Amino acid sequence: MKTKKLLTLFVLLGLVMAAGLWFFRASLGLSSSGSHQAPSAATVKPPQGVGMGVAQQRDVPVMVDAMAVVEALNSVDIRPQTTGVVQRVAVREGQVVRKGEVLFVLEDRTERANLDKARAQLARDRATLHDLERQLKRSQDLLAKQVIAQSALDTVQTQLDAQQAAVQGSEAAVRASDIALTDTVLRAPLTGRLGALHVTVGSLVQPTGVVMVTLNQMEPVALSLAVPERYLAGLQTLLSGPKPPSVSVVGMAAASGVTLPAGPVTFIDNAVDAATGTVRIKATVPNPGQGMLPGQSVPVRLSLRILKDVVVIAQAAIIQRGQERQIYVMAQDGTAQLRSIKVLQPLGDLVAVEGVQAGERVVVEGKQNLRPGQAIKDLPTAPGAPASGASR
């Protein structure tokens, strides 16, 4: 009887151990025979859909976009060279004038009187000179006949020399009076556009007084802009070469409706601004229709050189982490590969980079949720939506 109870106990313990082993193996996904079970479809993570573009190889111009200030190549403040009253204003505000055109006429009665006085003095001095010349001739004849002494002849010669100097002084006085009379008529020293008039008829003007009007040359004009100092060496090299770098106005047109063409860089400053790390340059560009005014800010593009056969990708594909630039590239096994790149030159919505091969597929949309090694697939572009690739 005791043996029967022990046997029953052993059987029950065996059954409990077998049941525990079965539950343990089932929790490990193993069958009763010890073979692996296939994972269910719910445990497999599907590839993440992303928008991708293809990296392409092309020539890319190196350009710098900046804001430039328009400057007049020549700007003149019109002031009188003599004191006088404005008798006539021959121009209007904002008028375009040619070089030599009359701007203002000052009252000239005093200058004409001074000129007449100088001419009268010159005539008197010349008459005295002619008389002394005749006296010298007679004195020479008398000296030859030994009627007068040599000292008398010397006295007349001295008087004649002094009178010749007086005549030269009178001639200079006439020229000075003539210049003063000419200065009463103010003419345009260059072709350009006038600003606001600061005097009217009857105004008393003088050389140290108010500026009568400012005249600016409008065609061509200078564009002054600051560029990063990293471009300085290339600018200096190109400026001394046969084809200097050029600056073009972008995003606007002249008043005549003609797009403004580019003009060459003509000046590089002799110092770098340490506060901004930039160097100032100037370019001379045409101004058809005089659509740009001095002091105006305009968007410009500085063209430096051409990068040959570089790889371009979409600007939106770049991930910025501090100073580092990265992108996701689709590997051959269909997973996302995180790669560091170097930006060479922006090109609108595209950018030239190093670290990518032409033909590689780059993630443009959906990169914010990706992890390296994650399976990805390219989502088709919706009808009417712009392509996410780098091709243009």
C-alpha positions as CSV (number, residue, x, y, z in Angstrom):
1,M,0.0,0.0,0.0
2,K,2.9,2.3,0.9
3,T,4.6,1.5,-2.4
4,K,1.5,2.3,-4.4
5,K,1.2,5.8,-2.7
6,L,4.9,6.6,-3.6
7,L,4.4,5.5,-7.2
8,T,1.3,7.8,-7.5
9,L,3.3,10.7,-6.0
10,F,6.1,10.2,-8.5
11,V,3.7,10.2,-11.4
12,L,2.1,13.4,-10.3
13,L,5.5,15.1,-9.9
14,G,6.4,14.0,-13.4
15,L,3.2,15.3,-14.9
16,V,3.8,18.7,-13.1
17,M,7.4,18.9,-14.4
18,A,6.3,18.0,-18.0
19,A,3.6,20.7,-17.9
20,G,6.1,23.3,-16.7
21,L,8.6,22.3,-19.4
22,W,5.9,22.6,-22.0
23,F,4.9,26.1,-21.0
24,F,8.5,27.2,-20.8
25,R,9.3,25.9,-24.4
26,A,6.0,27.5,-25.7
27,S,7.0,30.9,-24.3
28,L,10.3,30.6,-26.2
29,G,8.4,30.0,-29.4
30,L,9.5,26.4,-29.7
31,S,7.4,23.4,-30.7
32,S,7.3,20.3,-28.7
33,S,9.7,18.7,-31.1
34,G,12.4,21.5,-30.4
35,S,12.2,23.3,-33.8
36,H,11.9,27.1,-34.2
37,Q,8.5,28.6,-35.0
38,A,8.1,31.1,-37.9
39,P,7.5,34.7,-36.6
40,S,4.0,36.0,-37.2
41,A,3.3,38.7,-39.8
42,A,2.4,41.2,-37.0
43,T,6.0,41.2,-35.6
44,V,7.7,42.2,-39.0
45,K,8.2,46.1,-39.3
46,P,7.4,47.3,-42.8
47,P,9.8,49.7,-44.7
48,Q,9.2,53.4,-44.0
49,G,8.0,55.4,-47.0
50,V,10.2,58.4,-47.8
51,G,10.6,60.8,-50.7
52,M,13.9,60.4,-52.5
53,G,15.9,62.1,-55.2
54,V,18.8,61.0,-57.3
55,A,22.2,62.7,-56.9
56,Q,23.4,64.1,-60.3
57,Q,26.7,65.3,-61.6
58,R,26.9,68.7,-63.4
59,D,28.9,72.0,-63.6
60,V,28.0,74.4,-60.9
61,P,28.8,78.2,-60.9
62,V,30.3,79.5,-57.7
63,M,28.1,82.5,-56.8
64,V,27.6,84.7,-53.7
65,D,24.3,86.3,-53.2
66,A,24.4,89.6,-51.3
67,M,22.8,93.0,-50.9
68,A,24.6,95.9,-52.6
69,V,24.4,99.7,-52.3
70,V,24.2,101.7,-55.5
71,E,26.8,104.5,-55.6
72,A,27.3,107.2,-58.2
73,L,30.6,106.9,-60.0
74,N,30.8,110.7,-59.8
75,S,28.9,113.0,-57.6
76,V,29.4,116.8,-57.6
77,D,28.0,119.4,-55.1
78,I,27.5,122.5,-57.2
79,R,28.8,125.6,-55.4
80,P,29.6,129.1,-56.8
81,Q,33.2,130.2,-57.0
82,T,32.3,133.8,-56.4
83,T,29.8,135.6,-54.2
84,G,26.7,136.8,-56.0
85,V,22.9,136.8,-56.3
86,V,21.2,134.2,-58.4
87,Q,19.7,135.9,-61.5
88,R,18.4,132.8,-63.3
89,V,17.8,129.1,-62.6
90,A,18.1,127.4,-65.9
91,V,17.2,123.8,-64.7
92,R,14.5,122.1,-62.7
93,E,14.8,119.5,-60.0
94,G,15.5,116.0,-61.1
95,Q,16.4,117.0,-64.6
96,V,19.0,115.1,-66.6
97,V,21.6,117.5,-67.9
98,R,24.6,117.1,-70.3
99,K,28.1,118.2,-69.5
100,G,28.5,121.9,-70.1
101,E,24.8,122.7,-69.9
102,V,24.0,125.9,-68.0
103,L,22.6,125.4,-64.5
104,F,22.6,128.8,-62.9
105,V,23.4,132.4,-63.8
106,L,24.5,134.9,-61.2
107,E,24.2,138.6,-61.4
108,D,27.4,139.8,-63.1
109,R,27.3,143.7,-63.0
110,T,30.2,143.9,-60.6
111,E,32.4,141.4,-62.5
112,R,31.7,143.2,-65.8
113,A,32.7,146.5,-64.2
114,N,35.8,145.0,-62.9
115,L,36.6,143.6,-66.3
116,D,36.1,147.0,-68.0
117,K,38.3,148.6,-65.3
118,A,41.1,146.0,-65.8
119,R,41.0,146.5,-69.6
120,A,41.2,150.3,-69.2
121,Q,44.2,149.9,-67.0
122,L,45.8,147.6,-69.5
123,A,45.3,150.2,-72.3
124,R,46.8,152.9,-70.1
125,D,49.9,150.8,-69.3
126,R,50.4,149.8,-72.9
127,A,50.2,153.5,-74.0
128,T,52.8,154.4,-71.4
129,L,55.0,151.5,-72.6
130,H,54.8,152.8,-76.2
131,D,55.9,156.3,-75.0
132,L,58.9,154.9,-73.1
133,E,59.9,152.9,-76.2
134,R,59.9,156.1,-78.2
135,Q,61.9,157.9,-75.5
136,L,64.4,155.1,-75.5
137,K,64.9,155.4,-79.2
138,R,65.5,159.2,-79.0
139,S,67.9,158.7,-76.1
140,Q,69.9,156.2,-78.1
141,D,70.2,158.7,-81.0
142,L,71.2,161.5,-78.6
143,L,73.8,159.3,-77.0
144,A,75.3,158.4,-80.4
145,K,75.7,162.2,-81.0
146,Q,77.1,162.5,-77.5
147,V,74.4,165.0,-76.5
148,I,73.4,163.1,-73.3
149,A,75.2,160.9,-70.9
150,Q,74.9,157.2,-70.6
151,S,73.1,157.5,-67.3
152,A,70.2,159.3,-69.0
153,L,69.8,156.4,-71.4
154,D,70.0,153.9,-68.5
155,T,67.2,155.7,-66.7
156,V,64.9,155.5,-69.6
157,Q,65.7,151.8,-70.1
158,T,64.8,151.1,-66.4
159,Q,61.5,152.9,-66.8
160,L,60.8,150.9,-69.9
161,D,61.5,147.6,-68.2
162,A,59.2,148.5,-65.3
163,Q,56.4,149.5,-67.6
164,Q,56.7,146.2,-69.4
165,A,56.1,144.4,-66.1
166,A,53.2,146.7,-65.4
167,V,51.6,145.7,-68.7
168,Q,52.0,142.0,-67.9
169,G,50.3,142.7,-64.5
170,S,47.4,144.5,-66.2
171,E,47.0,141.6,-68.7
172,A,46.8,139.2,-65.8
173,A,44.2,141.4,-64.1
174,V,42.1,141.3,-67.3
175,R,42.3,137.5,-67.3
176,A,41.3,137.3,-63.7
177,S,38.3,139.6,-64.2
178,D,37.3,137.6,-67.2
179,I,37.4,134.3,-65.2
180,A,35.4,136.0,-62.4
181,L,32.8,136.9,-65.1
182,T,32.8,133.4,-66.4
183,D,32.2,132.0,-62.9
184,T,28.9,133.8,-62.8
185,V,27.6,131.1,-65.2
186,L,27.5,127.7,-63.5
187,R,27.6,124.8,-65.9
188,A,27.3,121.0,-65.4
189,P,30.7,119.4,-65.0
190,L,29.4,116.0,-66.1
191,T,26.4,114.3,-67.5
192,G,24.0,113.2,-64.9
193,R,20.8,113.8,-62.9
194,L,20.2,116.8,-60.7
195,G,18.8,116.5,-57.1
196,A,16.7,119.0,-55.2
197,L,17.4,122.7,-55.8
198,H,18.4,124.6,-52.7
199,V,18.4,128.1,-54.1
200,T,16.0,130.3,-56.1
201,V,16.2,133.5,-58.1
202,G,17.4,136.2,-55.7
203,S,19.3,133.9,-53.4
204,L,22.7,135.2,-52.2
205,V,25.3,132.5,-52.7
206,Q,28.9,132.2,-51.9
207,P,31.7,129.6,-52.1
208,T,31.4,128.6,-48.4
209,G,27.6,128.7,-48.4
210,V,24.9,126.2,-49.0
211,V,25.2,123.6,-51.8
212,M,23.0,124.9,-54.7
213,V,22.3,121.4,-56.1
214,T,23.9,117.9,-56.3
215,L,24.7,116.3,-59.6
216,N,25.1,112.5,-59.8
217,Q,26.3,110.5,-62.7
218,M,23.6,107.8,-63.4
219,E,25.1,105.8,-66.2
220,P,26.9,103.6,-65.4
221,V,26.8,103.2,-61.6
222,A,28.8,101.4,-59.0
223,L,27.6,98.6,-56.8
224,S,29.2,98.3,-53.4
225,L,28.9,95.0,-51.5
226,A,30.5,93.0,-48.7
227,V,31.6,89.4,-49.4
228,P,33.0,86.8,-46.9
229,E,36.8,87.0,-46.6
230,R,37.2,83.3,-47.7
231,Y,36.5,84.5,-51.3
232,L,39.3,87.2,-51.1
233,A,42.1,85.1,-52.5
234,G,40.0,84.0,-55.5
235,L,38.8,87.5,-56.1
236,Q,42.3,88.9,-56.2
237,T,43.5,86.2,-58.5
238,L,40.5,86.6,-60.9
239,L,40.8,90.4,-60.8
240,S,44.3,90.3,-62.2
241,G,43.3,87.8,-64.9
242,P,41.8,88.2,-68.4
243,K,38.2,87.7,-67.2
244,P,37.5,89.5,-63.9
245,P,34.6,88.3,-61.7
246,S,31.2,89.9,-62.4
247,V,28.3,91.2,-60.4
248,S,24.7,91.1,-61.7
249,V,21.5,92.6,-60.2
250,V,18.9,90.0,-59.6
251,G,15.2,90.1,-58.9
252,M,14.6,93.5,-60.6
253,A,14.6,95.3,-63.9
254,A,15.5,98.7,-65.1
255,A,12.8,101.3,-65.5
256,S,12.8,100.6,-69.3
257,G,11.9,97.0,-68.6
258,V,15.3,95.7,-69.7
259,T,17.0,93.3,-67.4
260,L,20.1,94.8,-65.9
261,P,23.2,93.1,-67.2
262,A,26.3,92.2,-65.2
263,G,29.4,94.4,-64.7
264,P,33.0,93.6,-63.8
265,V,34.4,93.9,-60.3
266,T,36.7,97.0,-60.4
267,F,37.7,97.4,-56.8
268,I,38.7,95.3,-53.8
269,D,39.2,97.1,-50.5
270,N,42.6,97.1,-48.8
271,A,41.4,95.8,-45.5
272,V,39.0,93.1,-44.1
273,D,36.4,94.2,-41.6
274,A,37.4,92.2,-38.5
275,A,33.9,92.6,-36.9
276,T,32.0,91.0,-39.8
277,G,34.8,89.0,-41.5
278,T,33.9,90.5,-44.9
279,V,35.8,92.6,-47.5
280,R,34.1,95.3,-49.5
281,I,34.2,95.2,-53.3
282,K,32.8,97.4,-56.0
283,A,31.6,96.6,-59.5
284,T,30.6,99.0,-62.4
285,V,27.3,98.0,-64.0
286,P,25.2,99.7,-66.7
287,N,22.0,101.5,-65.5
288,P,19.7,101.5,-68.5
289,G,16.7,103.8,-67.9
290,Q,18.4,105.0,-64.8
291,G,16.3,102.7,-62.8
292,M,18.8,102.5,-59.9
293,L,19.4,105.5,-57.7
294,P,22.5,106.2,-55.5
295,G,21.9,104.9,-52.0
296,Q,19.4,102.2,-53.1
297,S,19.9,98.6,-51.8
298,V,19.6,96.0,-54.5
299,P,20.0,92.2,-54.5
300,V,23.0,91.1,-56.4
301,R,24.9,87.9,-57.4
302,L,28.7,87.7,-57.5
303,S,29.9,85.1,-60.1
304,L,33.3,83.8,-59.3
305,R,34.1,80.5,-61.2
306,I,32.7,77.2,-62.4
307,L,32.9,74.0,-60.4
308,K,33.3,71.2,-63.0
309,D,31.6,67.9,-62.7
310,V,30.4,68.1,-59.1
311,V,27.5,66.2,-57.5
312,V,24.3,68.1,-56.6
313,I,21.5,67.0,-54.4
314,A,18.3,68.7,-53.1
315,Q,18.9,71.3,-50.4
316,A,16.1,69.8,-48.4
317,A,18.0,66.5,-48.0
318,I,20.6,68.0,-45.7
319,I,20.4,67.4,-41.9
320,Q,22.3,70.1,-39.9
321,R,23.7,69.2,-36.6
322,G,25.9,72.0,-35.3
323,Q,28.7,72.4,-37.9
324,E,28.2,69.0,-39.3
325,R,26.1,68.3,-42.4
326,Q,24.6,64.8,-43.0
327,I,22.2,63.0,-45.3
328,Y,20.4,59.7,-45.5
329,V,21.3,57.5,-48.5
330,M,19.5,54.4,-49.5
331,A,22.0,51.5,-49.3
332,Q,21.9,48.5,-51.7
333,D,20.0,46.4,-49.1
334,G,17.2,49.0,-49.0
335,T,18.1,50.5,-45.6
336,A,18.8,54.1,-44.7
337,Q,22.5,54.9,-44.3
338,L,23.5,58.1,-42.5
339,R,26.5,59.9,-44.2
340,S,28.4,63.0,-43.5
341,I,28.9,65.4,-46.4
342,K,30.7,68.7,-47.2
343,V,28.7,71.5,-48.8
344,L,30.6,73.1,-51.7
345,Q,28.1,75.6,-53.2
346,P,24.4,76.4,-52.9
347,L,22.4,76.5,-56.1
348,G,18.9,77.6,-55.4
349,D,16.9,74.5,-54.3
350,L,20.0,72.4,-55.0
351,V,23.4,72.2,-53.4
352,A,26.8,70.9,-54.6
353,V,28.3,68.5,-52.1
354,E,31.2,66.1,-51.5
355,G,30.6,62.6,-50.0
356,V,27.9,61.4,-52.4
357,Q,28.3,59.6,-55.7
358,A,26.2,60.5,-58.8
359,G,23.3,58.1,-59.1
360,E,22.8,57.4,-55.4
361,R,19.3,57.8,-54.0
362,V,19.1,60.5,-51.3
363,V,16.3,60.9,-48.8
364,V,14.6,64.3,-49.2
365,E,11.3,63.9,-47.4
366,G,10.6,62.0,-44.2
367,K,14.2,62.0,-42.9
368,Q,13.2,63.3,-39.5
369,N,11.7,59.9,-38.4
370,L,14.5,57.7,-39.8
371,R,17.1,55.8,-38.0
372,P,20.3,54.3,-39.5
373,G,19.7,50.8,-40.8
374,Q,16.0,51.2,-41.0
375,A,14.3,49.7,-44.1
376,I,13.0,52.4,-46.5
377,K,11.0,52.6,-49.7
378,D,10.5,55.5,-52.2
379,L,7.0,57.0,-52.1
380,P,5.6,58.0,-55.5
381,T,5.2,61.7,-56.2
382,A,1.5,62.8,-56.0
383,P,0.0,64.1,-59.2
384,G,0.7,67.8,-59.6
385,A,3.3,67.9,-56.8
386,P,6.9,68.9,-57.5
387,A,9.4,66.1,-57.8
388,S,11.6,65.5,-54.8
389,G,14.7,64.6,-56.8
390,A,17.7,66.8,-57.6
391,S,17.2,66.8,-61.4
392,R,16.1,70.0,-63.2
